[in-house]
Amino acid sequence: MIQSLHALEGKTVEIVYQGFVYKGSLMGVGEAEIYLQTLSRRVVLMMSDITAIRALTLAKKG
C-alpha cells in the first residue's frame, strides 16, 4: 500500500480521516503517517485512522 501512496506524492488527494475529509497535496508518506498540505496548513495524519484515500482531478476552467 505504501508503494501506491508514493505514486500520489505531489498530487491533489482527498483523505477520509477519523470521519473528516481532508483535501490537499500529498507531501510525503512515512511508515505510519501521511503528510498533507491543505489550503491553510500542513497536517500529519496517522495511517491507522485513515479509511480512504482518493486522487482528485481538478477540472480546468474555460
C-alpha positions in Angstrom: 0.0 0.0 0.0 2.8 2.4 0.8 4.2 2.0 -2.7 0.9 3.1 -4.3 0.8 6.1 -1.9 4.3 7.2 -3.0 2.9 7.4 -6.6 0.4 10.0 -5.3 3.1 12.3 -3.8 2.8 15.9 -5.1 -0.8 15.2 -6.4 -4.1 16.5 -5.0 -5.8 13.9 -2.9 -8.9 13.5 -0.7 -8.3 11.6 2.6 -11.0 10.4 5.0 -9.5 10.5 8.5 -11.5 9.9 11.7 -14.7 10.8 9.9 -13.4 14.1 8.5 -12.5 14.7 4.8 -9.1 16.4 4.2 -8.2 17.7 0.7 -4.7 18.9 -0.3 -1.4 18.0 -1.8 0.2 14.8 -0.6 3.6 15.9 0.6 5.1 12.7 1.8 4.5 9.2 3.2 6.2 7.8 6.3 5.9 4.3 7.8 2.9 5.2 9.9 1.9 8.7 8.8 0.9 10.8 5.8 2.0 14.5 5.3 -0.6 16.6 3.6 -0.5 20.3 2.6 -4.0 21.8 2.8 -5.0 25.3 1.8 -4.5 26.6 5.3 -1.7 24.4 6.8 0.3 21.2 6.8 -1.2 18.2 8.7 0.2 14.9 9.7 -2.3 12.0 9.6 -1.8 8.6 11.2 -2.3 5.8 8.7 -4.1 3.7 11.2 -7.0 6.2 11.3 -7.3 6.7 7.5 -10.3 5.0 5.9 -10.0 6.2 2.3 -7.5 8.0 0.0 -8.5 9.2 -3.5 -6.6 11.1 -6.1 -8.5 14.2 -7.2 -8.6 15.5 -10.7 -9.2 19.2 -10.9 -11.5 20.5 -13.7 -10.0 23.2 -15.9 -12.0 26.4 -16.1 -12.5 27.8 -19.5 
